[in-house]
Amino acid sequence: MVATAVKLSEKLVKEARKYADIYNRSVPKQIEYWAKIGKIAEENPDLPNDFIKDLLLTEQQQDETPLFDFGCEEISKS
């Protein structure tokens, strides 16, 4: 991923900082989160905002949850 410097208004950064503190995100990650919500909402105007938030929350939880290897071996049919 390539980092790109972007000029943002001080007001947006202050607002993002408040929400970032509440949700334990960095300011850039909070702004990325808002951008994702906006993109999904724009591409899918029929989806309710709560549905979009739940979708992103589920995605985030899946990224944080390690996969568990049950150690099962594939059973071959003989």
Secondary structure as UniProt FT lines:
FT   HELIX           10..22
FT   TURN            23..24
FT   HELIX           27..43
FT   TURN            45..46
FT   HELIX           49..64
//
